[in-house]
Structure formats: C-alpha cells, structure tokens
Amino acid sequence: MAAERKRMQREYRGSYYTYGNVAHELEPDYRPYYEEEERKERQKEAQRQEAAERRENRAHAWKVCFVVLILFVGCIAFMGMHVMVANVEVQVRQQKSDLTDLKAQNAILEAELAEQVDLEYIKQEAINRLGMSEPQSYQIVYIDVPKQSYTIQYASDTAEAETEGNSVLSFFRNLLTKE
C-alpha cells in the first residue's frame, strides 16, 4: 500500500493534462485593462500636443505675415516720401533758376536805365520847361549816409569783389615795378 500511495502521489503531484503544445505564448490574447487606457490616454495627449503646435504655428505665421505687411507698408511710405522730397528739390532748383534769371534781367534793366538817364537832359528840362533853378549855397545841407544803406545792391557786391581782386593785383604789380 505504501507503494501504491507513492505512485498516486507521483501521479497527482503537479500533473495536469495540457491540450496542444506546452510552449508559453509570447503575446497573450488578453491585455490588462490599464494598458489599453494608458495607450488611449497617450494618443489623446499626442493629439492635444499636435493641435497646440498647429495653433502655435498658425499664430506664428500670422505674426510673420503682419510683420511683413508692416515692412511693406513702411517701404511704400518711405518711397512715397522720397518721391515727394525729390519733387520738392526739383521745384526748389527750378525756383532758384528762375531767381537767377530774374536777377540777371534786373541787372540788365538797371544798366539800360542808367544809360538812358542823361543828367544833362534832365537838368535842361527842369530849368526850361518846369522853371526850376539850382539851389543856393545856403539851401544845401550835407548829410552823412552810411556806406550800406537800406537798399540792396546785388551788382555792387560782385563789382567790389572784382575791384578788390584787381587792387591786390595792382598792388603787387606796383611793388614789383617800383623796385
């Protein structure tokens, strides 16, 4: 009996019947419930991050577009101001040209007027036609007029510069010829 007992113990001890092969499955058909939930949560988080990145990219693109638009408008304004300044410069040059032409014309007219004014003719007309006479010595009053008066003399400025240049040259000529 003891031998039979040992045999029975050997037979029932850890023995069970296995259908199919005895190799363990590498991937069981079932997965724990928490792994599936974690995977879904990771997917949702990834989708949220992608959506946030898309929003940030769109916002960044709008900012870049806005900056480019501002630069474009600034460049257009700069070019417009540059054109306006160039037009004003052209007008100023034209006005200066007109002014020099008018100054030259005034100088010519003054020269013609000075040539046409004959003091002897005026004196004869005043005495003969108008009955005027020359003032007596007690009627003459002399006043000192400063060299620069209230009148503006354009032609005399250039004439003075020419005479100064001529006088300096004549001064040096005189120094050389005296010795």
TORKOL-4160 file (C-alpha; in steps of 0.2 Angstrom, whole numbers, padded with zeros to 4 digits, m for minus):
179
<pt num="1" X="0000" Y="0000" Z="0000"/>
<pt num="2" X="0014" Y="0011" Z="0003"/>
<pt num="3" X="0020" Y="0008" Z="m0014"/>
<pt num="4" X="0003" Y="0012" Z="m0022"/>
<pt num="5" X="0002" Y="0028" Z="m0012"/>
<pt num="6" X="0018" Y="0034" Z="m0018"/>
<pt num="7" X="0013" Y="0031" Z="m0036"/>
<pt num="8" X="m0003" Y="0040" Z="m0033"/>
<pt num="9" X="0006" Y="0055" Z="m0025"/>
<pt num="10" X="0018" Y="0055" Z="m0040"/>
<pt num="11" X="0004" Y="0055" Z="m0052"/>
<pt num="12" X="m0007" Y="0069" Z="m0044"/>
<pt num="13" X="0008" Y="0079" Z="m0039"/>
<pt num="14" X="0008" Y="0094" Z="m0051"/>
<pt num="15" X="0002" Y="0084" Z="m0065"/>
<pt num="16" X="m0012" Y="0090" Z="m0077"/>
<pt num="17" X="m0017" Y="0087" Z="m0094"/>
<pt num="18" X="m0012" Y="0100" Z="m0107"/>
<pt num="19" X="m0021" Y="0101" Z="m0124"/>
<pt num="20" X="m0009" Y="0107" Z="m0138"/>
<pt num="21" X="0009" Y="0112" Z="m0136"/>
<pt num="22" X="0017" Y="0116" Z="m0119"/>
<pt num="23" X="0026" Y="0132" Z="m0125"/>
<pt num="24" X="0021" Y="0148" Z="m0117"/>
<pt num="25" X="0013" Y="0161" Z="m0128"/>
<pt num="26" X="0024" Y="0176" Z="m0132"/>
<pt num="27" X="0009" Y="0188" Z="m0133"/>
<pt num="28" X="m0006" Y="0183" Z="m0124"/>
<pt num="29" X="m0023" Y="0187" Z="m0131"/>
<pt num="30" X="m0028" Y="0197" Z="m0117"/>
<pt num="31" X="m0020" Y="0213" Z="m0111"/>
<pt num="32" X="m0023" Y="0221" Z="m0094"/>
<pt num="33" X="m0036" Y="0234" Z="m0095"/>
<pt num="34" X="m0025" Y="0248" Z="m0088"/>
<pt num="35" X="m0013" Y="0246" Z="m0103"/>
<pt num="36" X="m0027" Y="0250" Z="m0116"/>
<pt num="37" X="m0032" Y="0265" Z="m0106"/>
<pt num="38" X="m0014" Y="0271" Z="m0105"/>
<pt num="39" X="m0012" Y="0269" Z="m0123"/>
<pt num="40" X="m0028" Y="0279" Z="m0127"/>
<pt num="41" X="m0023" Y="0292" Z="m0115"/>
<pt num="42" X="m0006" Y="0294" Z="m0123"/>
<pt num="43" X="m0015" Y="0295" Z="m0140"/>
<pt num="44" X="m0026" Y="0309" Z="m0134"/>
<pt num="45" X="m0011" Y="0318" Z="m0126"/>
<pt num="46" X="m0002" Y="0317" Z="m0143"/>
<pt num="47" X="m0017" Y="0324" Z="m0152"/>
<pt num="48" X="m0018" Y="0338" Z="m0140"/>
<pt num="49" X="0000" Y="0342" Z="m0142"/>
<pt num="50" X="m0001" Y="0342" Z="m0161"/>
<pt num="51" X="m0017" Y="0353" Z="m0160"/>
<pt num="52" X="m0007" Y="0365" Z="m0149"/>
<pt num="53" X="0008" Y="0365" Z="m0160"/>
<pt num="54" X="m0004" Y="0369" Z="m0175"/>
<pt num="55" X="m0011" Y="0383" Z="m0166"/>
<pt num="56" X="0006" Y="0390" Z="m0161"/>
<pt num="57" X="0012" Y="0388" Z="m0179"/>
<pt num="58" X="m0004" Y="0397" Z="m0186"/>
<pt num="59" X="m0001" Y="0411" Z="m0173"/>
<pt num="60" X="0017" Y="0412" Z="m0178"/>
<pt num="61" X="0013" Y="0413" Z="m0197"/>
<pt num="62" X="0000" Y="0427" Z="m0193"/>
<pt num="63" X="0013" Y="0436" Z="m0184"/>
<pt num="64" X="0026" Y="0434" Z="m0198"/>
<pt num="65" X="0013" Y="0440" Z="m0211"/>
<pt num="66" X="0009" Y="0455" Z="m0200"/>
<pt num="67" X="0027" Y="0460" Z="m0199"/>
<pt num="68" X="0030" Y="0458" Z="m0217"/>
<pt num="69" X="0014" Y="0468" Z="m0221"/>
<pt num="70" X="0020" Y="0482" Z="m0209"/>
<pt num="71" X="0038" Y="0482" Z="m0218"/>
<pt num="72" X="0029" Y="0483" Z="m0235"/>
<pt num="73" X="0019" Y="0497" Z="m0229"/>
<pt num="74" X="0034" Y="0506" Z="m0222"/>
<pt num="75" X="0044" Y="0504" Z="m0238"/>
<pt num="76" X="0030" Y="0511" Z="m0248"/>
<pt num="77" X="0028" Y="0526" Z="m0236"/>
<pt num="78" X="0047" Y="0528" Z="m0237"/>
<pt num="79" X="0047" Y="0528" Z="m0256"/>
<pt num="80" X="0032" Y="0540" Z="m0257"/>
<pt num="81" X="0041" Y="0552" Z="m0245"/>
<pt num="82" X="0057" Y="0550" Z="m0255"/>
<pt num="83" X="0047" Y="0554" Z="m0271"/>
<pt num="84" X="0039" Y="0569" Z="m0263"/>
<pt num="85" X="0057" Y="0576" Z="m0257"/>
<pt num="86" X="0064" Y="0573" Z="m0274"/>
<pt num="87" X="0049" Y="0583" Z="m0282"/>
<pt num="88" X="0052" Y="0597" Z="m0269"/>
<pt num="89" X="0070" Y="0598" Z="m0273"/>
<pt num="90" X="0066" Y="0599" Z="m0292"/>
<pt num="91" X="0054" Y="0613" Z="m0288"/>
<pt num="92" X="0067" Y="0622" Z="m0277"/>
<pt num="93" X="0080" Y="0620" Z="m0291"/>
<pt num="94" X="0068" Y="0627" Z="m0304"/>
<pt num="95" X="0064" Y="0642" Z="m0292"/>
<pt num="96" X="0082" Y="0646" Z="m0290"/>
<pt num="97" X="0085" Y="0645" Z="m0308"/>
<pt num="98" X="0070" Y="0657" Z="m0311"/>
<pt num="99" X="0078" Y="0669" Z="m0297"/>
<pt num="100" X="0095" Y="0669" Z="m0306"/>
<pt num="101" X="0086" Y="0673" Z="m0322"/>
<pt num="102" X="0076" Y="0687" Z="m0314"/>
<pt num="103" X="0092" Y="0694" Z="m0306"/>
<pt num="104" X="0101" Y="0695" Z="m0322"/>
<pt num="105" X="0086" Y="0703" Z="m0330"/>
<pt num="106" X="0085" Y="0716" Z="m0317"/>
<pt num="107" X="0104" Y="0720" Z="m0319"/>
<pt num="108" X="0101" Y="0722" Z="m0337"/>
<pt num="109" X="0087" Y="0733" Z="m0335"/>
<pt num="110" X="0096" Y="0744" Z="m0322"/>
<pt num="111" X="0111" Y="0746" Z="m0334"/>
<pt num="112" X="0099" Y="0751" Z="m0348"/>
<pt num="113" X="0090" Y="0763" Z="m0336"/>
<pt num="114" X="0107" Y="0770" Z="m0331"/>
<pt num="115" X="0112" Y="0773" Z="m0349"/>
<pt num="116" X="0095" Y="0781" Z="m0353"/>
<pt num="117" X="0096" Y="0793" Z="m0339"/>
<pt num="118" X="0105" Y="0808" Z="m0346"/>
<pt num="119" X="0108" Y="0820" Z="m0331"/>
<pt num="120" X="0111" Y="0835" Z="m0343"/>
<pt num="121" X="0095" Y="0832" Z="m0352"/>
<pt num="122" X="0085" Y="0831" Z="m0335"/>
<pt num="123" X="0094" Y="0847" Z="m0330"/>
<pt num="124" X="0089" Y="0856" Z="m0346"/>
<pt num="125" X="0071" Y="0850" Z="m0345"/>
<pt num="126" X="0069" Y="0856" Z="m0326"/>
<pt num="127" X="0076" Y="0873" Z="m0330"/>
<pt num="128" X="0067" Y="0877" Z="m0347"/>
<pt num="129" X="0051" Y="0868" Z="m0346"/>
<pt num="130" X="0047" Y="0867" Z="m0327"/>
<pt num="131" X="0056" Y="0883" Z="m0322"/>
<pt num="132" X="0067" Y="0876" Z="m0309"/>
<pt num="133" X="0083" Y="0883" Z="m0303"/>
<pt num="134" X="0099" Y="0876" Z="m0295"/>
<pt num="135" X="0099" Y="0878" Z="m0276"/>
<pt num="136" X="0109" Y="0892" Z="m0267"/>
<pt num="137" X="0123" Y="0888" Z="m0256"/>
<pt num="138" X="0113" Y="0891" Z="m0240"/>
<pt num="139" X="0100" Y="0879" Z="m0246"/>
<pt num="140" X="0112" Y="0864" Z="m0247"/>
<pt num="141" X="0113" Y="0853" Z="m0232"/>
<pt num="142" X="0125" Y="0839" Z="m0232"/>
<pt num="143" X="0121" Y="0823" Z="m0223"/>
<pt num="144" X="0132" Y="0808" Z="m0219"/>
<pt num="145" X="0125" Y="0792" Z="m0227"/>
<pt num="146" X="0132" Y="0775" Z="m0221"/>
<pt num="147" X="0141" Y="0765" Z="m0235"/>
<pt num="148" X="0127" Y="0751" Z="m0233"/>
<pt num="149" X="0110" Y="0759" Z="m0234"/>
<pt num="150" X="0093" Y="0752" Z="m0234"/>
<pt num="151" X="0094" Y="0747" Z="m0252"/>
<pt num="152" X="0101" Y="0730" Z="m0258"/>
<pt num="153" X="0114" Y="0731" Z="m0271"/>
<pt num="154" X="0117" Y="0714" Z="m0280"/>
<pt num="155" X="0128" Y="0720" Z="m0294"/>
<pt num="156" X="0139" Y="0731" Z="m0282"/>
<pt num="157" X="0144" Y="0715" Z="m0272"/>
<pt num="158" X="0152" Y="0707" Z="m0287"/>
<pt num="159" X="0159" Y="0723" Z="m0293"/>
<pt num="160" X="0168" Y="0726" Z="m0276"/>
<pt num="161" X="0175" Y="0708" Z="m0276"/>
<pt num="162" X="0182" Y="0711" Z="m0293"/>
<pt num="163" X="0189" Y="0728" Z="m0288"/>
<pt num="164" X="0197" Y="0721" Z="m0273"/>
<pt num="165" X="0205" Y="0707" Z="m0283"/>
<pt num="166" X="0211" Y="0720" Z="m0296"/>
<pt num="167" X="0218" Y="0731" Z="m0282"/>
<pt num="168" X="0228" Y="0717" Z="m0274"/>
<pt num="169" X="0235" Y="0713" Z="m0291"/>
<pt num="170" X="0239" Y="0731" Z="m0295"/>
<pt num="171" X="0247" Y="0732" Z="m0278"/>
<pt num="172" X="0259" Y="0718" Z="m0281"/>
<pt num="173" X="0262" Y="0725" Z="m0298"/>
<pt num="174" X="0266" Y="0742" Z="m0291"/>
<pt num="175" X="0278" Y="0734" Z="m0278"/>
<pt num="176" X="0287" Y="0724" Z="m0292"/>
<pt num="177" X="0288" Y="0739" Z="m0304"/>
<pt num="178" X="0294" Y="0751" Z="m0291"/>
<pt num="179" X="0310" Y="0741" Z="m0287"/>
